[in-house]
Amino acid sequence: MMTSNLDKSDRSDGDRAKARAYVREFIPAMLAYCVVIVVVLTFGDLDGSSPWRFVWAVLPVLPLIGVAVAVIRHVRRLDDYQQRLNLQAFGVGFAVAMGAAITVGLLQSAGLSTRAGGWIIFGAGMAGWGVTAIVVARRG
Amino acid sequence: MKNSLRSLREAKGWTQGALADRLEVSRQTVNALETGKYDPSLPLAFRIARLFDRAIEEVFDPDG
């Protein structure tokens, strides 16, 4: 087609700049999270009886705040249309997480014993977010 | 809502990415505008009209 050169799907300079800014903020926070997780699992004695183990257990939340800030700043840099697509993905992720939380809660009230309940909810929510983000990005 | 964004852009010889940079939006957004999947906000519609030196109703057809 005559206009194919003008319709190429390369990202714009602005898109690349936003992606670079996101990576610059997200990767260090994620690396910090990985380091803290390894340190906590190695030295935290989470299966022990010291009350300090609870402090160790929540330490990975600190770098996760950095991850959350990176995501929020990224979303704020997006234009209206991209924010709308992201809102759909966040909405589905939230709904899936809430559905998973209720399901796990009901199963636990019926006697199901699992220590992974929080991780199941987290995984379901992230999967809902991720899959929807891919679908709406392709559709958009 | 139909619009003439694609033909206006092509008349200038711009890629979607080049137009996106001029409008300070993503290439994905330009594509969504051109394919009618997204109706722009009023500020963005004004930016588009100004960029091509047209009135908004010359770029966007509310009856389309």
N, CA and C atoms of all chains as a GROMACS GRO file, in nm:
protein
  612
    1MET      N    1   0.084  -0.119   0.000
    1MET     CA    2   0.000   0.000   0.000
    1MET      C    3   0.088   0.125   0.000
    2MET      N    4   0.043   0.228  -0.066
    2MET     CA    5   0.125   0.346  -0.081
    2MET      C    6   0.166   0.408   0.052
    3THR      N    7   0.078   0.401   0.150
    3THR     CA    8   0.105   0.470   0.275
    3THR      C    9   0.168   0.380   0.379
    4SER      N   10   0.210   0.261   0.341
    4SER     CA   11   0.256   0.166   0.441
    4SER      C   12   0.375   0.218   0.520
    5ASN      N   13   0.462   0.297   0.454
    5ASN     CA   14   0.578   0.349   0.526
    5ASN      C   15   0.536   0.446   0.636
    6LEU      N   16   0.425   0.512   0.616
    6LEU     CA   17   0.379   0.609   0.716
    6LEU      C   18   0.300   0.541   0.826
    7ASP      N   19   0.255   0.419   0.802
    7ASP     CA   20   0.171   0.350   0.900
    7ASP      C   21   0.249   0.249   0.983
    8LYS      N   22   0.380   0.250   0.971
    8LYS     CA   23   0.457   0.151   1.046
    8LYS      C   24   0.431   0.164   1.196
    9SER      N   25   0.440   0.051   1.263
    9SER     CA   26   0.396   0.049   1.403
    9SER      C   27   0.509   0.075   1.502
   10ASP      N   28   0.616   0.140   1.457
   10ASP     CA   29   0.724   0.175   1.549
   10ASP      C   30   0.670   0.269   1.657
   11ARG      N   31   0.728   0.256   1.775
   11ARG     CA   32   0.687   0.347   1.881
   11ARG      C   33   0.744   0.486   1.852
   12SER      N   34   0.674   0.586   1.901
   12SER     CA   35   0.722   0.723   1.882
   12SER      C   36   0.835   0.751   1.979
   13ASP      N   37   0.905   0.864   1.957
   13ASP     CA   38   1.012   0.903   2.050
   13ASP      C   39   0.955   0.922   2.191
   14GLY      N   40   0.835   0.980   2.197
   14GLY     CA   41   0.773   1.002   2.328
   14GLY      C   42   0.742   0.870   2.398
   15ASP      N   43   0.695   0.770   2.320
   15ASP     CA   44   0.668   0.637   2.377
   15ASP      C   45   0.795   0.577   2.435
   16ARG      N   46   0.903   0.591   2.357
   16ARG     CA   47   1.031   0.531   2.402
   16ARG      C   48   1.082   0.603   2.527
   17ALA      N   49   1.066   0.734   2.531
   17ALA     CA   50   1.112   0.810   2.649
   17ALA      C   51   1.034   0.768   2.773
   18LYS      N   52   0.902   0.748   2.756
   18LYS     CA   53   0.820   0.705   2.871
   18LYS      C   54   0.860   0.565   2.916
   19ALA      N   55   0.886   0.477   2.818
   19ALA     CA   56   0.925   0.340   2.853
   19ALA      C   57   1.059   0.339   2.926
   20ARG      N   58   1.152   0.424   2.878
   20ARG     CA   59   1.283   0.432   2.944
   20ARG      C   60   1.268   0.481   3.088
   21ALA      N   61   1.184   0.582   3.107
   21ALA     CA   62   1.165   0.637   3.242
   21ALA      C   63   1.105   0.530   3.334
   22TYR      N   64   1.012   0.452   3.279
   22TYR     CA   65   0.950   0.346   3.359
   22TYR      C   66   1.052   0.241   3.399
   23VAL      N   67   1.131   0.198   3.302
   23VAL     CA   68   1.234   0.096   3.329
   23VAL      C   69   1.333   0.148   3.432
   24ARG      N   70   1.371   0.276   3.417
   24ARG     CA   71   1.468   0.338   3.508
   24ARG      C   72   1.418   0.337   3.652
   25GLU      N   73   1.289   0.347   3.671
   25GLU     CA   74   1.234   0.350   3.807
   25GLU      C   75   1.193   0.211   3.856
   26PHE      N   76   1.145   0.129   3.763
   26PHE     CA   77   1.090  -0.002   3.801
   26PHE      C   78   1.201  -0.104   3.832
   27ILE      N   79   1.302  -0.109   3.745
   27ILE     CA   80   1.404  -0.214   3.758
   27ILE      C   81   1.482  -0.204   3.890
   28PRO      N   82   1.532  -0.085   3.930
   28PRO     CA   83   1.603  -0.078   4.058
   28PRO      C   84   1.517  -0.123   4.176
   29ALA      N   85   1.389  -0.081   4.174
   29ALA     CA   86   1.300  -0.120   4.284
   29ALA      C   87   1.279  -0.271   4.285
   30MET      N   88   1.264  -0.330   4.165
   30MET     CA   89   1.243  -0.475   4.157
   30MET      C   90   1.368  -0.551   4.198
   31LEU      N   91   1.486  -0.498   4.158
   31LEU     CA   92   1.611  -0.562   4.198
   31LEU      C   93   1.626  -0.556   4.351
   32ALA      N   94   1.592  -0.440   4.408
   32ALA     CA   95   1.598  -0.426   4.554
   32ALA      C   96   1.506  -0.528   4.621
   33TYR      N   97   1.388  -0.546   4.562
   33TYR     CA   98   1.293  -0.644   4.616
   33TYR      C   99   1.353  -0.785   4.613
   34CYS      N  100   1.415  -0.820   4.501
   34CYS     CA  101   1.475  -0.954   4.488
   34CYS      C  102   1.586  -0.974   4.590
   35VAL      N  103   1.668  -0.870   4.608
   35VAL     CA  104   1.778  -0.880   4.706
   35VAL      C  105   1.721  -0.898   4.846
   36VAL      N  106   1.620  -0.818   4.879
   36VAL     CA  107   1.563  -0.826   5.015
   36VAL      C  108   1.497  -0.962   5.037
   37ILE      N  109   1.430  -1.014   4.935
   37ILE     CA  110   1.366  -1.146   4.947
   37ILE      C  111   1.471  -1.253   4.978
   38VAL      N  112   1.582  -1.249   4.905
   38VAL     CA  113   1.688  -1.348   4.927
   38VAL      C  114   1.743  -1.334   5.068
   39VAL      N  115   1.767  -1.210   5.111
   39VAL     CA  116   1.821  -1.186   5.246
   39VAL      C  117   1.723  -1.236   5.352
   40VAL      N  118   1.596  -1.206   5.332
   40VAL     CA  119   1.494  -1.246   5.431
   40VAL      C  120   1.484  -1.398   5.439
   41LEU      N  121   1.482  -1.464   5.322
   41LEU     CA  122   1.469  -1.610   5.322
   41LEU      C  123   1.595  -1.678   5.377
   42THR      N  124   1.710  -1.609   5.363
   42THR     CA  125   1.836  -1.667   5.411
   42THR      C  126   1.855  -1.644   5.561
   43PHE      N  127   1.830  -1.521   5.605
   43PHE     CA  128   1.862  -1.485   5.743
   43PHE      C  129   1.739  -1.458   5.831
   44GLY      N  130   1.620  -1.460   5.773
   44GLY     CA  131   1.502  -1.416   5.847
   44GLY      C  132   1.449  -1.517   5.949
   45ASP      N  133   1.488  -1.644   5.934
   45ASP     CA  134   1.440  -1.748   6.026
   45ASP      C  135   1.287  -1.740   6.042
   46LEU      N  136   1.218  -1.739   5.926
   46LEU     CA  137   1.074  -1.718   5.928
   46LEU      C  138   0.999  -1.834   5.994
   47ASP      N  139   1.061  -1.951   5.998
   47ASP     CA  140   0.996  -2.065   6.064
   47ASP      C  141   1.032  -2.075   6.212
   48GLY      N  142   1.112  -1.980   6.260
   48GLY     CA  143   1.155  -1.984   6.400
   48GLY      C  144   1.047  -1.931   6.494
   49SER      N  145   1.090  -1.895   6.615
   49SER     CA  146   0.991  -1.850   6.713
   49SER      C  147   1.018  -1.706   6.759
   50SER      N  148   1.124  -1.645   6.708
   50SER     CA  149   1.154  -1.508   6.749
   50SER      C  150   1.046  -1.414   6.698
   51PRO      N  151   1.004  -1.320   6.784
   51PRO     CA  152   0.905  -1.221   6.737
   51PRO      C  153   0.959  -1.134   6.625
   52TRP      N  154   1.091  -1.126   6.612
   52TRP     CA  155   1.153  -1.044   6.506
   52TRP      C  156   1.124  -1.102   6.367
   53ARG      N  157   1.083  -1.229   6.365
   53ARG     CA  158   1.058  -1.288   6.232
   53ARG      C  159   0.946  -1.215   6.159
   54PHE      N  160   0.855  -1.153   6.236
   54PHE     CA  161   0.748  -1.077   6.170
   54PHE      C  162   0.803  -0.952   6.102
   55VAL      N  163   0.901  -0.890   6.167
   55VAL     CA  164   0.966  -0.774   6.106
   55VAL      C  165   1.038  -0.816   5.978
   56TRP      N  166   1.112  -0.929   5.989
   56TRP     CA  167   1.180  -0.981   5.870
   56TRP      C  168   1.080  -1.010   5.757
   57ALA      N  169   0.967  -1.068   5.795
   57ALA     CA  170   0.870  -1.112   5.695
   57ALA      C  171   0.815  -0.996   5.612
   58VAL      N  172   0.802  -0.879   5.675
   58VAL     CA  173   0.743  -0.766   5.602
   58VAL      C  174   0.847  -0.676   5.537
   59LEU      N  175   0.975  -0.705   5.558
   59LEU     CA  176   1.080  -0.621   5.498
   59LEU      C  177   1.066  -0.606   5.346
   60PRO      N  178   1.029  -0.715   5.272
   60PRO     CA  179   1.018  -0.699   5.125
   60PRO      C  180   0.912  -0.599   5.081
   61VAL      N  181   0.824  -0.561   5.174
   61VAL     CA  182   0.722  -0.462   5.138
   61VAL      C  183   0.787  -0.326   5.109
   62LEU      N  184   0.899  -0.297   5.176
   62LEU     CA  185   0.963  -0.166   5.157
   62LEU      C  186   1.004  -0.141   5.011
   63PRO      N  187   1.082  -0.233   4.950
   63PRO     CA  188   1.113  -0.209   4.807
   63PRO      C  189   0.989  -0.217   4.717
   64LEU      N  190   0.888  -0.292   4.762
   64LEU     CA  191   0.765  -0.298   4.681
   64LEU      C  192   0.694  -0.162   4.674
   65ILE      N  193   0.717  -0.080   4.776
   65ILE     CA  194   0.662   0.057   4.771
   65ILE      C  195   0.725   0.129   4.652
   66GLY      N  196   0.855   0.106   4.632
   66GLY     CA  197   0.923   0.166   4.516
   66GLY      C  198   0.865   0.115   4.386
   67VAL      N  199   0.831  -0.014   4.380
   67VAL     CA  200   0.769  -0.071   4.260
   67VAL      C  201   0.633  -0.004   4.235
   68ALA      N  202   0.556   0.010   4.342
   68ALA     CA  203   0.424   0.072   4.328
   68ALA      C  204   0.437   0.217   4.282
   69VAL      N  205   0.535   0.290   4.337
   69VAL     CA  206   0.556   0.430   4.296
   69VAL      C  207   0.593   0.436   4.148
   70ALA      N  208   0.678   0.340   4.103
   70ALA     CA  209   0.718   0.338   3.961
   70ALA      C  210   0.596   0.315   3.872
   71VAL      N  211   0.508   0.223   3.912
   71VAL     CA  212   0.388   0.194   3.832
   71VAL      C  213   0.296   0.316   3.829
   72ILE      N  214   0.275   0.378   3.946
   72ILE     CA  215   0.186   0.494   3.952
   72ILE      C  216   0.240   0.609   3.867
   73ARG      N  217   0.372   0.633   3.877
   73ARG     CA  218   0.432   0.742   3.798
   73ARG      C  219   0.422   0.712   3.648
   74HIS      N  220   0.436   0.583   3.613
   74HIS     CA  221   0.423   0.544   3.474
   74HIS      C  222   0.281   0.571   3.422
   75VAL      N  223   0.183   0.531   3.500
   75VAL     CA  224   0.044   0.552   3.459
   75VAL      C  225   0.014   0.701   3.445
   76ARG      N  226   0.071   0.783   3.535
   76ARG     CA  227   0.046   0.928   3.528
   76ARG      C  228   0.110   0.991   3.405
   77ARG      N  229   0.215   0.925   3.352
   77ARG     CA  230   0.279   0.978   3.231
   77ARG      C  231   0.202   0.944   3.104
   78LEU      N  232   0.112   0.845   3.113
   78LEU     CA  233   0.038   0.801   2.994
   78LEU      C  234  -0.066   0.904   2.952
   79ASP      N  235  -0.105   0.899   2.825
   79ASP     CA  236  -0.211   0.990   2.780
   79ASP      C  237  -0.348   0.933   2.817
   80ASP      N  238  -0.452   1.011   2.788
   80ASP     CA  239  -0.588   0.974   2.831
   80ASP      C  240  -0.630   0.836   2.781
   81TYR      N  241  -0.601   0.810   2.654
   81TYR     CA  242  -0.645   0.683   2.595
   81TYR      C  243  -0.574   0.565   2.661
   82GLN      N  244  -0.443   0.578   2.679
   82GLN     CA  245  -0.369   0.469   2.743
   82GLN      C  246  -0.410   0.451   2.888
   83GLN      N  247  -0.441   0.562   2.955
   83GLN     CA  248  -0.490   0.550   3.093
   83GLN      C  249  -0.622   0.475   3.096
   84ARG      N  250  -0.705   0.499   2.995
   84ARG     CA  251  -0.834   0.429   2.988
   84ARG      C  252  -0.813   0.279   2.971
   85LEU      N  253  -0.719   0.242   2.882
   85LEU     CA  254  -0.690   0.100   2.863
   85LEU      C  255  -0.636   0.039   2.992
   86ASN      N  256  -0.546   0.113   3.060
   86ASN     CA  257  -0.491   0.063   3.185
   86ASN      C  258  -0.597   0.048   3.292
   87LEU      N  259  -0.692   0.142   3.292
   87LEU     CA  260  -0.799   0.134   3.393
   87LEU      C  261  -0.879   0.005   3.375
   88GLN      N  262  -0.904  -0.034   3.250
   88GLN     CA  263  -0.976  -0.159   3.226
   88GLN      C  264  -0.897  -0.277   3.283
   89ALA      N  265  -0.766  -0.276   3.258
   89ALA     CA  266  -0.683  -0.386   3.307
   89ALA      C  267  -0.678  -0.388   3.460
   90PHE      N  268  -0.659  -0.269   3.521
   90PHE     CA  269  -0.658  -0.262   3.667
   90PHE      C  270  -0.794  -0.307   3.723
   91GLY      N  271  -0.902  -0.267   3.656
   91GLY     CA  272  -1.036  -0.303   3.702
   91GLY      C  273  -1.057  -0.454   3.702
   92VAL      N  274  -1.017  -0.518   3.593
   92VAL     CA  275  -1.033  -0.664   3.586
   92VAL      C  276  -0.943  -0.732   3.690
   93GLY      N  277  -0.818  -0.682   3.701
   93GLY     CA  278  -0.727  -0.739   3.802
   93GLY      C  279  -0.784  -0.728   3.942
   94PHE      N  280  -0.842  -0.611   3.972
   94PHE     CA  281  -0.902  -0.589   4.104
   94PHE      C  282  -1.020  -0.684   4.126
   95ALA      N  283  -1.107  -0.695   4.024
   95ALA     CA  284  -1.225  -0.782   4.037
   95ALA      C  285  -1.183  -0.928   4.056
   96VAL      N  286  -1.083  -0.970   3.980
   96VAL     CA  287  -1.036  -1.109   3.992
   96VAL      C  288  -0.976  -1.132   4.132
   97ALA      N  289  -0.898  -1.034   4.178
   97ALA     CA  290  -0.837  -1.047   4.312
   97ALA      C  291  -0.944  -1.054   4.420
   98MET      N  292  -1.047  -0.971   4.407
   98MET     CA  293  -1.154  -0.973   4.507
   98MET      C  294  -1.231  -1.106   4.501
   99GLY      N  295  -1.255  -1.154   4.379
   99GLY     CA  296  -1.323  -1.283   4.364
   99GLY      C  297  -1.241  -1.396   4.425
  100ALA      N  298  -1.109  -1.390   4.403
  100ALA     CA  299  -1.022  -1.492   4.459
  100ALA      C  300  -1.019  -1.482   4.612
  101ALA      N  301  -1.018  -1.358   4.663
  101ALA     CA  302  -1.015  -1.338   4.809
  101ALA      C  303  -1.140  -1.396   4.874
  102ILE      N  304  -1.255  -1.369   4.812
  102ILE     CA  305  -1.381  -1.422   4.866
  102ILE      C  306  -1.381  -1.575   4.858
  103THR      N  307  -1.336  -1.629   4.746
  103THR     CA  308  -1.333  -1.774   4.728
  103THR      C  309  -1.243  -1.840   4.832
  104VAL      N  310  -1.121  -1.784   4.848
  104VAL     CA  311  -1.028  -1.841   4.946
  104VAL      C  312  -1.086  -1.828   5.087
  105GLY      N  313  -1.146  -1.711   5.116
  105GLY     CA  314  -1.205  -1.690   5.247
  105GLY      C  315  -1.315  -1.789   5.278
  106LEU      N  316  -1.402  -1.814   5.180
  106LEU     CA  317  -1.511  -1.909   5.200
  106LEU      C  318  -1.457  -2.051   5.219
  107LEU      N  319  -1.356  -2.086   5.137
  107LEU     CA  320  -1.297  -2.220   5.150
  107LEU      C  321  -1.232  -2.236   5.287
  108GLN      N  322  -1.165  -2.129   5.335
  108GLN     CA  323  -1.101  -2.138   5.466
  108GLN      C  324  -1.205  -2.147   5.578
  109SER      N  325  -1.317  -2.077   5.559
  109SER     CA  326  -1.422  -2.086   5.662
  109SER      C  327  -1.486  -2.225   5.663
  110ALA      N  328  -1.471  -2.298   5.550
  110ALA     CA  329  -1.522  -2.435   5.544
  110ALA      C  330  -1.418  -2.535   5.590
  111GLY      N  331  -1.302  -2.484   5.634
  111GLY     CA  332  -1.203  -2.574   5.692
  111GLY      C  333  -1.079  -2.597   5.608
  112LEU      N  334  -1.074  -2.537   5.486
  112LEU     CA  335  -0.954  -2.555   5.405
  112LEU      C  336  -0.837  -2.484   5.473
  113SER      N  337  -0.730  -2.555   5.490
  113SER     CA  338  -0.612  -2.498   5.554
  113SER      C  339  -0.503  -2.477   5.450
  114THR      N  340  -0.472  -2.352   5.426
  114THR     CA  341  -0.363  -2.323   5.332
  114THR      C  342  -0.289  -2.198   5.377
  115ARG      N  343  -0.155  -2.203   5.364
  115ARG     CA  344  -0.075  -2.084   5.398
  115ARG      C  345  -0.056  -1.998   5.274
  116ALA      N  346  -0.103  -2.050   5.160
  116ALA     CA  347  -0.077  -1.980   5.034
  116ALA      C  348  -0.192  -1.891   4.991
  117GLY      N  349  -0.290  -1.872   5.079
  117GLY     CA  350  -0.409  -1.796   5.040
  117GLY      C  351  -0.375  -1.659   4.982
  118GLY      N  352  -0.287  -1.586   5.052
  118GLY     CA  353  -0.249  -1.453   5.006
  118GLY      C  354  -0.183  -1.456   4.870
  119TRP      N  355  -0.098  -1.557   4.849
  119TRP     CA  356  -0.027  -1.569   4.721
  119TRP      C  357  -0.123  -1.606   4.608
  120ILE      N  358  -0.224  -1.688   4.641
  120ILE     CA  359  -0.324  -1.724   4.539
  120ILE      C  360  -0.400  -1.598   4.494
  121ILE      N  361  -0.439  -1.516   4.592
  121ILE     CA  362  -0.511  -1.392   4.561
  121ILE      C  363  -0.423  -1.299   4.479
  122PHE      N  364  -0.296  -1.285   4.523
  122PHE     CA  365  -0.202  -1.199   4.452
  122PHE      C  366  -0.184  -1.248   4.307
  123GLY      N  367  -0.163  -1.378   4.292
  123GLY     CA  368  -0.141  -1.435   4.159
  123GLY      C  369  -0.261  -1.418   4.068
  124ALA      N  370  -0.380  -1.439   4.125
  124ALA     CA  371  -0.502  -1.425   4.045
  124ALA      C  372  -0.520  -1.280   3.999
  125GLY      N  373  -0.497  -1.186   4.091
  125GLY     CA  374  -0.512  -1.045   4.057
  125GLY      C  375  -0.411  -1.002   3.952
  126MET      N  376  -0.287  -1.044   3.969
  126MET     CA  377  -0.183  -1.007   3.872
  126MET      C  378  -0.212  -1.069   3.735
  127ALA      N  379  -0.260  -1.195   3.737
  127ALA     CA  380  -0.292  -1.262   3.610
  127ALA      C  381  -0.406  -1.189   3.540
  128GLY      N  382  -0.509  -1.152   3.618
  128GLY     CA  383  -0.622  -1.079   3.561
  128GLY      C  384  -0.578  -0.948   3.499
  129TRP      N  385  -0.492  -0.876   3.571
  129TRP     CA  386  -0.438  -0.749   3.522
  129TRP      C  387  -0.356  -0.771   3.394
  130GLY      N  388  -0.262  -0.865   3.403
  130GLY     CA  389  -0.170  -0.888   3.292
  130GLY      C  390  -0.241  -0.932   3.165
  131VAL      N  391  -0.329  -1.030   3.178
  131VAL     CA  392  -0.400  -1.082   3.060
  131VAL      C  393  -0.486  -0.972   2.998
  132THR      N  394  -0.558  -0.898   3.083
  132THR     CA  395  -0.644  -0.792   3.030
  132THR      C  396  -0.561  -0.682   2.964
  133ALA      N  397  -0.447  -0.650   3.024
  133ALA     CA  398  -0.361  -0.546   2.965
  133ALA      C  399  -0.318  -0.586   2.824
  134ILE      N  400  -0.285  -0.714   2.806
  134ILE     CA  401  -0.244  -0.762   2.674
  134ILE      C  402  -0.361  -0.755   2.577
  135VAL      N  403  -0.479  -0.801   2.623
  135VAL     CA  404  -0.597  -0.804   2.534
  135VAL      C  405  -0.636  -0.662   2.491
  136VAL      N  406  -0.644  -0.569   2.586
  136VAL     CA  407  -0.688  -0.433   2.549
  136VAL      C  408  -0.582  -0.362   2.466
  137ALA      N  409  -0.454  -0.393   2.489
  137ALA     CA  410  -0.348  -0.331   2.409
  137ALA      C  411  -0.358  -0.378   2.264
  138ARG      N  412  -0.388  -0.504   2.244
  138ARG     CA  413  -0.400  -0.557   2.107
  138ARG      C  414  -0.524  -0.502   2.039
  139ARG      N  415  -0.633  -0.495   2.118
  139ARG     CA  416  -0.757  -0.445   2.061
  139ARG      C  417  -0.745  -0.296   2.029
  140GLY      N  418  -0.669  -0.223   2.118
  140GLY     CA  419  -0.656  -0.079   2.099
  140GLY      C  420  -0.567  -0.046   1.983
  141MET      N  421  -1.714   0.841   1.607
  141MET     CA  422  -1.705   0.967   1.533
  141MET      C  423  -1.595   0.956   1.427
  142LYS      N  424  -1.632   0.983   1.302
  142LYS     CA  425  -1.532   0.975   1.195
  142LYS      C  426  -1.442   1.098   1.198
  143ASN      N  427  -1.323   1.081   1.145
  143ASN     CA  428  -1.232   1.196   1.137
  143ASN      C  429  -1.141   1.179   1.016
  144SER      N  430  -1.078   1.288   0.981
  144SER     CA  431  -0.989   1.286   0.864
  144SER      C  432  -0.843   1.291   0.906
  145LEU      N  433  -0.815   1.242   1.024
  145LEU     CA  434  -0.680   1.252   1.079
  145LEU      C  435  -0.577   1.179   0.991
  146ARG      N  436  -0.615   1.060   0.945
  146ARG     CA  437  -0.518   0.982   0.866
  146ARG      C  438  -0.479   1.055   0.737
  147SER      N  439  -0.581   1.106   0.667
  147SER     CA  440  -0.549   1.174   0.541
  147SER      C  441  -0.471   1.302   0.566
  148LEU      N  442  -0.504   1.373   0.674
  148LEU     CA  443  -0.430   1.496   0.707
  148LEU      C  444  -0.285   1.463   0.739
  149ARG      N  445  -0.265   1.356   0.813
  149ARG     CA  446  -0.130   1.314   0.850
  149ARG      C  447  -0.051   1.272   0.727
  150GLU      N  448  -0.115   1.193   0.644
  150GLU     CA  449  -0.046   1.144   0.525
  150GLU      C  450  -0.013   1.258   0.428
  151ALA      N  451  -0.100   1.358   0.425
  151ALA     CA  452  -0.072   1.474   0.340
  151ALA      C  453   0.055   1.546   0.385
  152LYS      N  454   0.082   1.538   0.515
  152LYS     CA  455   0.203   1.600   0.568
  152LYS      C  456   0.325   1.507   0.555
  153GLY      N  457   0.298   1.381   0.522
  153GLY     CA  458   0.408   1.285   0.511
  153GLY      C  459   0.461   1.239   0.644
  154TRP      N  460   0.376   1.245   0.747
  154TRP     CA  461   0.419   1.206   0.881
  154TRP      C  462   0.382   1.060   0.910
  155THR      N  463   0.465   0.992   0.985
  155THR     CA  464   0.428   0.862   1.038
  155THR      C  465   0.335   0.883   1.158
  156GLN      N  466   0.271   0.774   1.201
  156GLN     CA  467   0.187   0.786   1.321
  156GLN      C  468   0.272   0.829   1.441
  157GLY      N  469   0.394   0.776   1.447
  157GLY     CA  470   0.484   0.811   1.559
  157GLY      C  471   0.520   0.958   1.556
  158ALA      N  472   0.544   1.011   1.437
  158ALA     CA  473   0.579   1.153   1.426
  158ALA      C  474   0.462   1.241   1.469
  159LEU      N  475   0.342   1.201   1.427
  159LEU     CA  476   0.223   1.278   1.470
  159LEU      C  477   0.204   1.265   1.621
  160ALA      N  478   0.228   1.145   1.672
  160ALA     CA  479   0.213   1.124   1.817
  160ALA      C  480   0.305   1.216   1.895
  161ASP      N  481   0.428   1.230   1.849
  161ASP     CA  482   0.522   1.319   1.919
  161ASP      C  483   0.476   1.464   1.913
  162ARG      N  484   0.420   1.503   1.798
  162ARG     CA  485   0.374   1.642   1.785
  162ARG      C  486   0.253   1.669   1.875
  163LEU      N  487   0.171   1.566   1.897
  163LEU     CA  488   0.051   1.582   1.980
  163LEU      C  489   0.077   1.546   2.127
  164GLU      N  490   0.199   1.495   2.154
  164GLU     CA  491   0.236   1.451   2.289
  164GLU      C  492   0.144   1.342   2.340
  165VAL      N  493   0.112   1.247   2.250
  165VAL     CA  494   0.039   1.126   2.288
  165VAL      C  495   0.118   1.006   2.234
  166SER      N  496   0.068   0.886   2.261
  166SER     CA  497   0.138   0.767   2.214
  166SER      C  498   0.099   0.736   2.069
  167ARG      N  499   0.183   0.656   2.001
  167ARG     CA  500   0.148   0.612   1.866
  167ARG      C  501   0.020   0.529   1.870
  168GLN      N  502   0.005   0.450   1.977
  168GLN     CA  503  -0.115   0.368   1.995
  168GLN      C  504  -0.241   0.457   1.996
  169THR      N  505  -0.230   0.572   2.058
  169THR     CA  506  -0.344   0.662   2.066
  169THR      C  507  -0.377   0.721   1.929
  170VAL      N  508  -0.271   0.757   1.853
  170VAL     CA  509  -0.294   0.809   1.718
  170VAL      C  510  -0.364   0.703   1.634
  171ASN      N  511  -0.319   0.578   1.645
  171ASN     CA  512  -0.381   0.469   1.569
  171ASN      C  513  -0.528   0.452   1.609
  172ALA      N  514  -0.554   0.460   1.740
  172ALA     CA  515  -0.693   0.445   1.788
  172ALA      C  516  -0.781   0.559   1.738
  173LEU      N  517  -0.723   0.680   1.732
  173LEU     CA  518  -0.798   0.795   1.679
  173LEU      C  519  -0.830   0.774   1.531
  174GLU      N  520  -0.729   0.732   1.455
  174GLU     CA  521  -0.748   0.718   1.310
  174GLU      C  522  -0.847   0.607   1.276
  175THR      N  523  -0.851   0.505   1.357
  175THR     CA  524  -0.940   0.392   1.328
  175THR      C  525  -1.076   0.409   1.394
  176GLY      N  526  -1.096   0.522   1.460
  176GLY     CA  527  -1.226   0.552   1.519
  176GLY      C  528  -1.256   0.476   1.647
  177LYS      N  529  -1.152   0.416   1.706
  177LYS     CA  530  -1.175   0.344   1.832
  177LYS      C  531  -1.177   0.437   1.951
  178TYR      N  532  -1.127   0.557   1.930
  178TYR     CA  533  -1.116   0.650   2.042
  178TYR      C  534  -1.154   0.790   1.995
  179ASP      N  535  -1.250   0.850   2.064
  179ASP     CA  536  -1.284   0.990   2.040
  179ASP      C  537  -1.201   1.074   2.137
  180PRO      N  538  -1.128   1.173   2.085
  180PRO     CA  539  -1.035   1.246   2.172
  180PRO      C  540  -1.106   1.334   2.273
  181SER      N  541  -1.032   1.366   2.378
  181SER     CA  542  -1.082   1.466   2.472
  181SER      C  543  -1.085   1.601   2.399
  182LEU      N  544  -1.157   1.696   2.456
  182LEU     CA  545  -1.167   1.827   2.391
  182LEU      C  546  -1.029   1.893   2.378
  183PRO      N  547  -0.946   1.893   2.482
  183PRO     CA  548  -0.812   1.955   2.466
  183PRO      C  549  -0.731   1.889   2.354
  184LEU      N  550  -0.739   1.756   2.343
  184LEU     CA  551  -0.664   1.687   2.237
  184LEU      C  552  -0.722   1.720   2.100
  185ALA      N  553  -0.854   1.728   2.091
  185ALA     CA  554  -0.917   1.765   1.964
  185ALA      C  555  -0.872   1.904   1.920
  186PHE      N  556  -0.862   1.998   2.015
  186PHE     CA  557  -0.814   2.132   1.982
  186PHE      C  558  -0.667   2.128   1.937
  187ARG      N  559  -0.586   2.046   2.005
  187ARG     CA  560  -0.443   2.036   1.966
  187ARG      C  561  -0.433   1.984   1.822
  188ILE      N  562  -0.515   1.883   1.790
  188ILE     CA  563  -0.513   1.826   1.655
  188ILE      C  564  -0.553   1.931   1.552
  189ALA      N  565  -0.662   2.001   1.581
  189ALA     CA  566  -0.711   2.102   1.487
  189ALA      C  567  -0.607   2.211   1.466
  190ARG      N  568  -0.544   2.255   1.576
  190ARG     CA  569  -0.443   2.362   1.565
  190ARG      C  570  -0.323   2.314   1.485
  191LEU      N  571  -0.284   2.189   1.510
  191LEU     CA  572  -0.165   2.135   1.442
  191LEU      C  573  -0.184   2.136   1.290
  192PHE      N  574  -0.305   2.104   1.247
  192PHE     CA  575  -0.331   2.100   1.102
  192PHE      C  576  -0.394   2.230   1.050
  193ASP      N  577  -0.404   2.327   1.140
  193ASP     CA  578  -0.457   2.457   1.103
  193ASP      C  579  -0.598   2.445   1.043
  194ARG      N  580  -0.680   2.366   1.110
  194ARG     CA  581  -0.819   2.346   1.068
  194ARG      C  582  -0.912   2.374   1.185
  195ALA      N  583  -1.039   2.391   1.152
  195ALA     CA  584  -1.140   2.397   1.258
  195ALA      C  585  -1.169   2.253   1.303
  196ILE      N  586  -1.211   2.238   1.428
  196ILE     CA  587  -1.236   2.103   1.481
  196ILE      C  588  -1.335   2.026   1.393
  197GLU      N  589  -1.441   2.098   1.349
  197GLU     CA  590  -1.543   2.027   1.270
  197GLU      C  591  -1.494   1.989   1.130
  198GLU      N  592  -1.381   2.046   1.089
  198GLU     CA  593  -1.321   2.004   0.961
  198GLU      C  594  -1.244   1.873   0.978
  199VAL      N  595  -1.202   1.846   1.100
  199VAL     CA  596  -1.125   1.724   1.127
  199VAL      C  597  -1.217   1.612   1.175
  200PHE      N  598  -1.313   1.648   1.258
  200PHE     CA  599  -1.401   1.548   1.318
  200PHE      C  600  -1.545   1.569   1.270
  201ASP      N  601  -1.608   1.456   1.236
  201ASP     CA  602  -1.746   1.461   1.189
  201ASP      C  603  -1.836   1.393   1.292
  202PRO      N  604  -1.909   1.473   1.370
  202PRO     CA  605  -1.991   1.413   1.476
  202PRO      C  606  -2.102   1.323   1.424
  203ASP      N  607  -2.139   1.342   1.296
  203ASP     CA  608  -2.245   1.259   1.238
  203ASP      C  609  -2.189   1.134   1.171
  204GLY      N  610  -2.058   1.119   1.173
  204GLY     CA  611  -1.996   1.008   1.102
  204GLY      C  612  -2.007   0.877   1.175
   0.00000   0.00000   0.00000
